[in-house]
Amino acid sequence: MKELVGDLIRSAKNGEYDAICHGSNCFQTFGAGIALQIAKAFPVAEKLDKSKKWFLGEIGVAYDARY
């Protein structure tokens, strides 16, 4: 693993990453921190998160065709 310093969202939009992995809680809020930034930049991620009741251990994958 390599640690990088910078703007995760900008780097992802510039194609420096193929994916952003984000662990979330059961409240489905995307209300602060990196979750809020991901929701603003990639609305499909928040839409997927709020599309169903998630259970411990489940994984959702949101794909944004713009990038």
DRENKEVO-484837 format. One record per atom (N, C-alpha, C, CB): chain; x, y, z. Coordinates in nm, 2 decimals. Atoms other than C-alpha are relative to their C-alpha. Glycine has a CB too. Example, Ala and Ser with C-alpha at 12.3 -4.5 7.8 and 13.67 -1.06 7.14 Angstrom:
DRENKEVO-484837
<atom><kette>A</kette><u>0.09</u><v>-0.12</v><w>0.00</w></atom>
<atom><kette>A</kette><u>1.23</u><v>-0.45</v><w>0.78</w></atom>
<atom><kette>A</kette><u>0.09</u><v>0.12</v><w>0.00</w></atom>
<atom><kette>A</kette><u>-0.10</u><v>0.00</v><w>0.12</w></atom>
<atom><kette>A</kette><u>-0.09</u><v>-0.11</v><w>0.00</w></atom>
<atom><kette>A</kette><u>1.37</u><v>-0.11</v><w>0.71</w></atom>
<atom><kette>A</kette><u>-0.08</u><v>0.11</v><w>0.08</w></atom>
<atom><kette>A</kette><u>0.04</u><v>0.05</v><w>-0.14</w></atom>
end
This chain:
DRENKEVO-484837
<atom><kette>A</kette><u>0.09</u><v>-0.12</v><w>0.00</w></atom>
<atom><kette>A</kette><u>0.00</u><v>0.00</v><w>0.00</w></atom>
<atom><kette>A</kette><u>0.09</u><v>0.12</v><w>0.00</w></atom>
<atom><kette>A</kette><u>-0.10</u><v>0.00</v><w>0.12</w></atom>
<atom><kette>A</kette><u>-0.07</u><v>-0.13</v><w>0.01</w></atom>
<atom><kette>A</kette><u>0.12</u><v>0.35</v><w>-0.08</w></atom>
<atom><kette>A</kette><u>-0.09</u><v>0.11</v><w>0.05</w></atom>
<atom><kette>A</kette><u>0.05</u><v>0.03</v><w>-0.15</w></atom>
<atom><kette>A</kette><u>0.08</u><v>-0.11</v><w>-0.06</w></atom>
<atom><kette>A</kette><u>0.01</u><v>0.65</v><w>0.12</w></atom>
<atom><kette>A</kette><u>0.03</u><v>0.13</v><w>-0.09</w></atom>
<atom><kette>A</kette><u>0.04</u><v>0.03</v><w>0.14</w></atom>
<atom><kette>A</kette><u>-0.01</u><v>-0.12</v><w>0.08</w></atom>
<atom><kette>A</kette><u>-0.06</u><v>0.96</v><w>-0.09</w></atom>
<atom><kette>A</kette><u>-0.07</u><v>0.12</v><w>0.08</w></atom>
<atom><kette>A</kette><u>-0.06</u><v>-0.02</v><w>-0.14</w></atom>
<atom><kette>A</kette><u>0.06</u><v>-0.12</v><w>-0.06</w></atom>
<atom><kette>A</kette><u>-0.14</u><v>1.32</v><w>0.02</w></atom>
<atom><kette>A</kette><u>-0.06</u><v>0.08</v><w>-0.11</w></atom>
<atom><kette>A</kette><u>0.10</u><v>0.08</v><w>0.09</w></atom>
<atom><kette>A</kette><u>0.06</u><v>-0.08</v><w>0.10</w></atom>
<atom><kette>A</kette><u>-0.38</u><v>1.53</v><w>-0.18</w></atom>
<atom><kette>A</kette><u>-0.15</u><v>0.00</v><w>0.00</w></atom>
<atom><kette>A</kette><u>0.05</u><v>-0.04</v><w>-0.14</w></atom>
<atom><kette>A</kette><u>0.15</u><v>-0.01</v><w>0.02</w></atom>
<atom><kette>A</kette><u>-0.74</u><v>1.58</v><w>-0.30</w></atom>
<atom><kette>A</kette><u>-0.05</u><v>-0.13</v><w>-0.06</w></atom>
<atom><kette>A</kette><u>-0.04</u><v>0.12</v><w>-0.08</w></atom>
<atom><kette>A</kette><u>0.04</u><v>0.13</v><w>0.05</w></atom>
<atom><kette>A</kette><u>-0.89</u><v>1.23</v><w>-0.33</w></atom>
<atom><kette>A</kette><u>-0.11</u><v>0.02</v><w>-0.11</w></atom>
<atom><kette>A</kette><u>-0.06</u><v>-0.08</v><w>0.12</w></atom>
<atom><kette>A</kette><u>0.11</u><v>-0.01</v><w>0.10</w></atom>
<atom><kette>A</kette><u>-1.20</u><v>1.35</v><w>-0.52</w></atom>
<atom><kette>A</kette><u>0.06</u><v>0.05</v><w>-0.13</w></atom>
<atom><kette>A</kette><u>-0.10</u><v>0.10</v><w>0.05</w></atom>
<atom><kette>A</kette><u>-0.06</u><v>-0.06</v><w>0.12</w></atom>
<atom><kette>A</kette><u>-1.00</u><v>1.56</v><w>-0.77</w></atom>
<atom><kette>A</kette><u>0.09</u><v>-0.11</v><w>-0.07</w></atom>
<atom><kette>A</kette><u>0.09</u><v>0.12</v><w>0.03</w></atom>
<atom><kette>A</kette><u>-0.08</u><v>0.11</v><w>0.06</w></atom>
<atom><kette>A</kette><u>-0.75</u><v>1.27</v><w>-0.82</w></atom>
<atom><kette>A</kette><u>-0.08</u><v>-0.11</v><w>-0.06</w></atom>
<atom><kette>A</kette><u>0.09</u><v>-0.06</v><w>0.11</w></atom>
<atom><kette>A</kette><u>0.09</u><v>0.11</v><w>0.06</w></atom>
<atom><kette>A</kette><u>-1.03</u><v>1.02</v><w>-0.88</w></atom>
<atom><kette>A</kette><u>-0.06</u><v>0.05</v><w>-0.13</w></atom>
<atom><kette>A</kette><u>-0.11</u><v>-0.03</v><w>0.10</w></atom>
<atom><kette>A</kette><u>0.06</u><v>-0.05</v><w>0.12</w></atom>
<atom><kette>A</kette><u>-1.19</u><v>1.25</v><w>-1.14</w></atom>
<atom><kette>A</kette><u>0.10</u><v>0.02</v><w>-0.11</w></atom>
<atom><kette>A</kette><u>-0.07</u><v>0.14</v><w>0.03</w></atom>
<atom><kette>A</kette><u>-0.11</u><v>-0.02</v><w>0.10</w></atom>
<atom><kette>A</kette><u>-0.85</u><v>1.30</v><w>-1.31</w></atom>
<atom><kette>A</kette><u>0.05</u><v>-0.14</v><w>-0.04</w></atom>
<atom><kette>A</kette><u>0.11</u><v>0.07</v><w>0.06</w></atom>
<atom><kette>A</kette><u>-0.03</u><v>0.13</v><w>0.04</w></atom>
<atom><kette>A</kette><u>-0.83</u><v>0.92</v><w>-1.35</w></atom>
<atom><kette>A</kette><u>0.12</u><v>-0.06</v><w>0.07</w></atom>
<atom><kette>A</kette><u>0.03</u><v>0.00</v><w>-0.14</w></atom>
<atom><kette>A</kette><u>-0.12</u><v>0.06</v><w>-0.08</w></atom>
<atom><kette>A</kette><u>-0.55</u><v>0.86</v><w>-1.09</w></atom>
<atom><kette>A</kette><u>-0.04</u><v>-0.12</v><w>0.07</w></atom>
<atom><kette>A</kette><u>0.05</u><v>0.11</v><w>0.09</w></atom>
<atom><kette>A</kette><u>0.05</u><v>0.11</v><w>-0.07</w></atom>
<atom><kette>A</kette><u>-0.77</u><v>0.60</v><w>-0.93</w></atom>
<atom><kette>A</kette><u>-0.11</u><v>-0.07</v><w>-0.08</w></atom>
<atom><kette>A</kette><u>-0.05</u><v>0.03</v><w>0.14</w></atom>
<atom><kette>A</kette><u>0.11</u><v>0.07</v><w>0.06</w></atom>
<atom><kette>A</kette><u>-1.00</u><v>0.33</v><w>-1.06</w></atom>
<atom><kette>A</kette><u>-0.12</u><v>-0.01</v><w>0.09</w></atom>
<atom><kette>A</kette><u>0.04</u><v>-0.14</v><w>-0.04</w></atom>
<atom><kette>A</kette><u>0.11</u><v>0.01</v><w>-0.10</w></atom>
<atom><kette>A</kette><u>-1.21</u><v>0.32</v><w>-0.74</w></atom>
<atom><kette>A</kette><u>0.03</u><v>0.07</v><w>0.13</w></atom>
<atom><kette>A</kette><u>-0.02</u><v>-0.15</v><w>0.03</w></atom>
<atom><kette>A</kette><u>-0.01</u><v>-0.05</v><w>-0.14</w></atom>
<atom><kette>A</kette><u>-1.28</u><v>0.48</v><w>-0.41</w></atom>
<atom><kette>A</kette><u>-0.08</u><v>-0.09</v><w>0.09</w></atom>
<atom><kette>A</kette><u>-0.05</u><v>0.15</v><w>0.01</w></atom>
<atom><kette>A</kette><u>0.07</u><v>0.09</v><w>-0.09</w></atom>
<atom><kette>A</kette><u>-1.37</u><v>0.25</v><w>-0.13</w></atom>
<atom><kette>A</kette><u>-0.03</u><v>0.07</v><w>0.13</w></atom>
<atom><kette>A</kette><u>0.09</u><v>-0.13</v><w>0.03</w></atom>
<atom><kette>A</kette><u>0.04</u><v>-0.07</v><w>-0.12</w></atom>
<atom><kette>A</kette><u>-1.56</u><v>0.39</v><w>0.16</w></atom>
<atom><kette>A</kette><u>-0.09</u><v>-0.08</v><w>0.09</w></atom>
<atom><kette>A</kette><u>-0.08</u><v>0.13</v><w>-0.04</w></atom>
<atom><kette>A</kette><u>0.09</u><v>0.07</v><w>-0.09</w></atom>
<atom><kette>A</kette><u>-1.70</u><v>0.21</v><w>0.46</w></atom>
<atom><kette>A</kette><u>-0.10</u><v>0.10</v><w>0.06</w></atom>
<atom><kette>A</kette><u>0.09</u><v>-0.07</v><w>0.11</w></atom>
<atom><kette>A</kette><u>0.10</u><v>-0.09</v><w>-0.06</w></atom>
<atom><kette>A</kette><u>-2.02</u><v>0.35</v><w>0.59</w></atom>
<atom><kette>A</kette><u>-0.07</u><v>-0.06</v><w>0.12</w></atom>
<atom><kette>A</kette><u>-0.10</u><v>0.04</v><w>-0.11</w></atom>
<atom><kette>A</kette><u>0.08</u><v>0.05</v><w>-0.12</w></atom>
<atom><kette>A</kette><u>-2.25</u><v>0.32</v><w>0.89</w></atom>
<atom><kette>A</kette><u>-0.14</u><v>-0.04</v><w>-0.05</w></atom>
<atom><kette>A</kette><u>0.00</u><v>0.10</v><w>0.11</w></atom>
<atom><kette>A</kette><u>0.14</u><v>0.05</v><w>0.03</w></atom>
<atom><kette>A</kette><u>-2.61</u><v>0.20</v><w>0.91</w></atom>
<atom><kette>A</kette><u>-0.10</u><v>0.12</v><w>-0.01</w></atom>
<atom><kette>A</kette><u>-0.05</u><v>-0.10</v><w>0.10</w></atom>
<atom><kette>A</kette><u>0.09</u><v>-0.11</v><w>0.00</w></atom>
<atom><kette>A</kette><u>-2.76</u><v>0.55</v><w>0.92</w></atom>
<atom><kette>A</kette><u>-0.03</u><v>0.06</v><w>-0.13</w></atom>
<atom><kette>A</kette><u>0.05</u><v>0.11</v><w>0.10</w></atom>
<atom><kette>A</kette><u>0.02</u><v>-0.05</v><w>0.14</w></atom>
<atom><kette>A</kette><u>-2.73</u><v>0.63</v><w>0.55</w></atom>
<atom><kette>A</kette><u>-0.01</u><v>0.15</v><w>-0.01</w></atom>
<atom><kette>A</kette><u>-0.12</u><v>-0.07</v><w>-0.06</w></atom>
<atom><kette>A</kette><u>0.02</u><v>-0.15</v><w>0.00</w></atom>
<atom><kette>A</kette><u>-2.67</u><v>1.00</v><w>0.60</w></atom>
<atom><kette>A</kette><u>0.10</u><v>0.07</v><w>-0.10</w></atom>
<atom><kette>A</kette><u>0.03</u><v>0.05</v><w>0.13</w></atom>
<atom><kette>A</kette><u>-0.09</u><v>-0.06</v><w>0.09</w></atom>
<atom><kette>A</kette><u>-2.36</u><v>1.08</v><w>0.39</w></atom>
<atom><kette>A</kette><u>0.01</u><v>0.15</v><w>0.04</w></atom>
<atom><kette>A</kette><u>-0.03</u><v>-0.01</v><w>-0.15</w></atom>
<atom><kette>A</kette><u>0.02</u><v>-0.14</v><w>-0.04</w></atom>
<atom><kette>A</kette><u>-2.37</u><v>1.40</v><w>0.60</w></atom>
<atom><kette>A</kette><u>0.12</u><v>0.08</v><w>0.03</w></atom>
<atom><kette>A</kette><u>-0.08</u><v>0.00</v><w>0.11</w></atom>
<atom><kette>A</kette><u>-0.12</u><v>-0.08</v><w>-0.04</w></atom>
<atom><kette>A</kette><u>-2.01</u><v>1.50</v><w>0.68</w></atom>
<atom><kette>A</kette><u>0.13</u><v>-0.07</v><w>-0.05</w></atom>
<atom><kette>A</kette><u>0.00</u><v>0.01</v><w>0.16</w></atom>
<atom><kette>A</kette><u>-0.14</u><v>0.06</v><w>0.04</w></atom>
<atom><kette>A</kette><u>-1.64</u><v>1.44</v><w>0.61</w></atom>
<atom><kette>A</kette><u>0.01</u><v>-0.05</v><w>-0.14</w></atom>
<atom><kette>A</kette><u>0.02</u><v>-0.11</v><w>0.09</w></atom>
<atom><kette>A</kette><u>-0.02</u><v>0.05</v><w>0.13</w></atom>
<atom><kette>A</kette><u>-1.53</u><v>1.24</v><w>0.32</w></atom>
<atom><kette>A</kette><u>-0.13</u><v>-0.06</v><w>-0.06</w></atom>
<atom><kette>A</kette><u>0.11</u><v>-0.11</v><w>0.00</w></atom>
<atom><kette>A</kette><u>0.13</u><v>0.05</v><w>0.05</w></atom>
<atom><kette>A</kette><u>-1.88</u><v>1.08</v><w>0.29</w></atom>
<atom><kette>A</kette><u>-0.07</u><v>0.11</v><w>-0.08</w></atom>
<atom><kette>A</kette><u>-0.08</u><v>-0.06</v><w>0.11</w></atom>
<atom><kette>A</kette><u>0.07</u><v>-0.11</v><w>0.06</w></atom>
<atom><kette>A</kette><u>-2.03</u><v>1.42</v><w>0.21</w></atom>
<atom><kette>A</kette><u>0.07</u><v>0.04</v><w>-0.13</w></atom>
<atom><kette>A</kette><u>0.00</u><v>0.12</v><w>0.10</w></atom>
<atom><kette>A</kette><u>-0.08</u><v>-0.04</v><w>0.12</w></atom>
<atom><kette>A</kette><u>-1.75</u><v>1.50</v><w>-0.04</w></atom>
<atom><kette>A</kette><u>-0.03</u><v>-0.10</v><w>-0.11</w></atom>
<atom><kette>A</kette><u>0.15</u><v>0.01</v><w>0.03</w></atom>
<atom><kette>A</kette><u>0.03</u><v>0.11</v><w>0.09</w></atom>
<atom><kette>A</kette><u>-1.81</u><v>1.16</v><w>-0.21</w></atom>
<atom><kette>A</kette><u>-0.14</u><v>0.02</v><w>-0.06</w></atom>
<atom><kette>A</kette><u>0.02</u><v>-0.14</v><w>0.06</w></atom>
<atom><kette>A</kette><u>0.14</u><v>-0.02</v><w>0.04</w></atom>
<atom><kette>A</kette><u>-2.19</u><v>1.23</v><w>-0.22</w></atom>
<atom><kette>A</kette><u>-0.01</u><v>0.11</v><w>-0.10</w></atom>
<atom><kette>A</kette><u>-0.09</u><v>0.02</v><w>0.12</w></atom>
<atom><kette>A</kette><u>0.01</u><v>-0.12</v><w>0.09</w></atom>
<atom><kette>A</kette><u>-2.14</u><v>1.57</v><w>-0.38</w></atom>
<atom><kette>A</kette><u>0.06</u><v>-0.03</v><w>-0.13</w></atom>
<atom><kette>A</kette><u>0.07</u><v>0.12</v><w>0.07</w></atom>
<atom><kette>A</kette><u>-0.07</u><v>0.02</v><w>0.13</w></atom>
<atom><kette>A</kette><u>-1.89</u><v>1.45</v><w>-0.64</w></atom>
<atom><kette>A</kette><u>-0.06</u><v>-0.12</v><w>-0.08</w></atom>
<atom><kette>A</kette><u>0.15</u><v>-0.03</v><w>0.03</w></atom>
<atom><kette>A</kette><u>0.05</u><v>0.12</v><w>0.06</w></atom>
<atom><kette>A</kette><u>-2.05</u><v>1.11</v><w>-0.71</w></atom>
<atom><kette>A</kette><u>-0.14</u><v>-0.03</v><w>0.05</w></atom>
<atom><kette>A</kette><u>0.10</u><v>-0.12</v><w>0.02</w></atom>
<atom><kette>A</kette><u>0.13</u><v>0.02</v><w>-0.06</w></atom>
<atom><kette>A</kette><u>-2.42</u><v>1.13</v><w>-0.64</w></atom>
<atom><kette>A</kette><u>-0.05</u><v>-0.15</v><w>-0.02</w></atom>
<atom><kette>A</kette><u>-0.10</u><v>0.09</v><w>-0.07</w></atom>
<atom><kette>A</kette><u>0.04</u><v>0.14</v><w>0.02</w></atom>
<atom><kette>A</kette><u>-2.46</u><v>0.77</v><w>-0.77</w></atom>
<atom><kette>A</kette><u>0.03</u><v>-0.08</v><w>0.13</w></atom>
<atom><kette>A</kette><u>0.06</u><v>-0.07</v><w>-0.12</w></atom>
<atom><kette>A</kette><u>-0.04</u><v>0.07</v><w>-0.12</w></atom>
<atom><kette>A</kette><u>-2.28</u><v>0.65</v><w>-0.45</w></atom>
<atom><kette>A</kette><u>-0.10</u><v>0.02</v><w>0.11</w></atom>
<atom><kette>A</kette><u>0.14</u><v>0.05</v><w>0.05</w></atom>
<atom><kette>A</kette><u>0.10</u><v>-0.03</v><w>-0.10</w></atom>
<atom><kette>A</kette><u>-2.53</u><v>0.82</v><w>-0.22</w></atom>
<atom><kette>A</kette><u>-0.13</u><v>-0.06</v><w>-0.04</w></atom>
<atom><kette>A</kette><u>-0.02</u><v>0.15</v><w>0.02</w></atom>
<atom><kette>A</kette><u>0.12</u><v>0.06</v><w>0.04</w></atom>
<atom><kette>A</kette><u>-2.82</u><v>0.70</v><w>-0.43</w></atom>
<atom><kette>A</kette><u>0.00</u><v>-0.15</v><w>0.02</w></atom>
<atom><kette>A</kette><u>-0.02</u><v>0.03</v><w>-0.15</w></atom>
<atom><kette>A</kette><u>-0.01</u><v>0.15</v><w>-0.02</w></atom>
<atom><kette>A</kette><u>-2.70</u><v>0.34</v><w>-0.41</w></atom>
<atom><kette>A</kette><u>-0.01</u><v>-0.02</v><w>0.15</w></atom>
<atom><kette>A</kette><u>0.13</u><v>-0.05</v><w>-0.05</w></atom>
<atom><kette>A</kette><u>0.00</u><v>0.02</v><w>-0.15</w></atom>
<atom><kette>A</kette><u>-2.65</u><v>0.37</v><w>-0.03</w></atom>
<atom><kette>A</kette><u>-0.14</u><v>0.01</v><w>0.05</w></atom>
<atom><kette>A</kette><u>0.09</u><v>0.10</v><w>0.07</w></atom>
<atom><kette>A</kette><u>0.13</u><v>-0.02</v><w>-0.05</w></atom>
<atom><kette>A</kette><u>-3.00</u><v>0.50</v><w>0.02</w></atom>
<atom><kette>A</kette><u>-0.11</u><v>-0.09</v><w>-0.07</w></atom>
<atom><kette>A</kette><u>-0.04</u><v>0.14</v><w>-0.01</w></atom>
<atom><kette>A</kette><u>0.10</u><v>0.08</v><w>0.07</w></atom>
<atom><kette>A</kette><u>-3.16</u><v>0.25</v><w>-0.22</w></atom>
<atom><kette>A</kette><u>-0.06</u><v>-0.12</v><w>0.07</w></atom>
<atom><kette>A</kette><u>0.07</u><v>-0.05</v><w>-0.13</w></atom>
<atom><kette>A</kette><u>0.05</u><v>0.12</v><w>-0.07</w></atom>
<atom><kette>A</kette><u>-3.21</u><v>-0.03</v><w>0.03</w></atom>
<atom><kette>A</kette><u>0.06</u><v>0.01</v><w>0.15</w></atom>
<atom><kette>A</kette><u>0.05</u><v>-0.13</v><w>-0.07</w></atom>
<atom><kette>A</kette><u>-0.06</u><v>0.02</v><w>-0.13</w></atom>
<atom><kette>A</kette><u>-3.15</u><v>-0.13</v><w>0.39</w></atom>
<atom><kette>A</kette><u>0.11</u><v>-0.09</v><w>0.00</w></atom>
<atom><kette>A</kette><u>-0.12</u><v>-0.05</v><w>0.10</w></atom>
<atom><kette>A</kette><u>-0.12</u><v>0.08</v><w>0.00</w></atom>
<atom><kette>A</kette><u>-2.80</u><v>-0.26</v><w>0.42</w></atom>
<atom><kette>A</kette><u>0.02</u><v>-0.07</v><w>0.13</w></atom>
<atom><kette>A</kette><u>0.12</u><v>0.09</v><w>-0.04</w></atom>
<atom><kette>A</kette><u>-0.03</u><v>0.08</v><w>-0.12</w></atom>
<atom><kette>A</kette><u>-2.69</u><v>-0.53</v><w>0.65</w></atom>
<atom><kette>A</kette><u>0.15</u><v>-0.02</v><w>0.02</w></atom>
<atom><kette>A</kette><u>-0.07</u><v>-0.14</v><w>-0.01</w></atom>
<atom><kette>A</kette><u>-0.15</u><v>0.02</v><w>-0.03</w></atom>
<atom><kette>A</kette><u>-2.35</u><v>-0.60</v><w>0.82</w></atom>
<atom><kette>A</kette><u>0.06</u><v>-0.09</v><w>-0.10</w></atom>
<atom><kette>A</kette><u>0.01</u><v>-0.05</v><w>0.14</w></atom>
<atom><kette>A</kette><u>-0.07</u><v>0.08</v><w>0.10</w></atom>
<atom><kette>A</kette><u>-2.11</u><v>-0.73</v><w>0.56</w></atom>
<atom><kette>A</kette><u>-0.03</u><v>0.02</v><w>-0.14</w></atom>
<atom><kette>A</kette><u>-0.01</u><v>-0.14</v><w>0.04</w></atom>
<atom><kette>A</kette><u>0.04</u><v>-0.02</v><w>0.14</w></atom>
<atom><kette>A</kette><u>-2.29</u><v>-0.63</v><w>0.25</w></atom>
<atom><kette>A</kette><u>0.08</u><v>0.11</v><w>-0.07</w></atom>
<atom><kette>A</kette><u>-0.15</u><v>0.04</v><w>-0.01</w></atom>
<atom><kette>A</kette><u>-0.08</u><v>-0.10</v><w>0.07</w></atom>
<atom><kette>A</kette><u>-2.11</u><v>-0.44</v><w>-0.02</w></atom>
<atom><kette>A</kette><u>-0.08</u><v>0.05</v><w>-0.12</w></atom>
<atom><kette>A</kette><u>0.13</u><v>-0.07</v><w>-0.05</w></atom>
<atom><kette>A</kette><u>0.07</u><v>-0.05</v><w>0.12</w></atom>
<atom><kette>A</kette><u>-2.26</u><v>-0.21</v><w>-0.28</w></atom>
<atom><kette>A</kette><u>0.11</u><v>0.07</v><w>-0.09</w></atom>
<atom><kette>A</kette><u>-0.10</u><v>0.11</v><w>0.05</w></atom>
<atom><kette>A</kette><u>-0.09</u><v>-0.06</v><w>0.09</w></atom>
<atom><kette>A</kette><u>-2.08</u><v>-0.09</v><w>-0.59</w></atom>
<atom><kette>A</kette><u>-0.07</u><v>0.10</v><w>-0.09</w></atom>
<atom><kette>A</kette><u>0.07</u><v>-0.11</v><w>-0.09</w></atom>
<atom><kette>A</kette><u>0.06</u><v>-0.11</v><w>0.09</w></atom>
<atom><kette>A</kette><u>-2.17</u><v>0.24</v><w>-0.76</w></atom>
<atom><kette>A</kette><u>0.10</u><v>0.03</v><w>-0.11</w></atom>
<atom><kette>A</kette><u>-0.04</u><v>0.13</v><w>0.09</w></atom>
<atom><kette>A</kette><u>-0.08</u><v>-0.03</v><w>0.12</w></atom>
<atom><kette>A</kette><u>-2.04</u><v>0.31</v><w>-1.11</w></atom>
<atom><kette>A</kette><u>-0.04</u><v>0.13</v><w>-0.06</w></atom>
<atom><kette>A</kette><u>0.00</u><v>-0.11</v><w>-0.10</w></atom>
<atom><kette>A</kette><u>0.03</u><v>-0.13</v><w>0.06</w></atom>
<atom><kette>A</kette><u>-2.02</u><v>0.66</v><w>-1.24</w></atom>
<atom><kette>A</kette><u>0.05</u><v>0.01</v><w>-0.14</w></atom>
<atom><kette>A</kette><u>0.05</u><v>0.12</v><w>0.08</w></atom>
<atom><kette>A</kette><u>-0.04</u><v>0.01</v><w>0.14</w></atom>
<atom><kette>A</kette><u>-2.01</u><v>0.65</v><w>-1.62</w></atom>
<atom><kette>A</kette><u>0.07</u><v>0.12</v><w>-0.05</w></atom>
<atom><kette>A</kette><u>-0.12</u><v>-0.03</v><w>-0.09</w></atom>
<atom><kette>A</kette><u>-0.07</u><v>-0.12</v><w>0.04</w></atom>
<atom><kette>A</kette><u>-1.88</u><v>1.00</v><w>-1.64</w></atom>
<atom><kette>A</kette><u>0.15</u><v>-0.01</v><w>0.01</w></atom>
<atom><kette>A</kette><u>-0.05</u><v>0.12</v><w>0.08</w></atom>
<atom><kette>A</kette><u>-0.15</u><v>0.01</v><w>-0.02</w></atom>
<atom><kette>A</kette><u>-1.53</u><v>0.89</v><w>-1.53</w></atom>
<atom><kette>A</kette><u>0.05</u><v>-0.13</v><w>-0.03</w></atom>
<atom><kette>A</kette><u>0.03</u><v>0.03</v><w>0.15</w></atom>
end
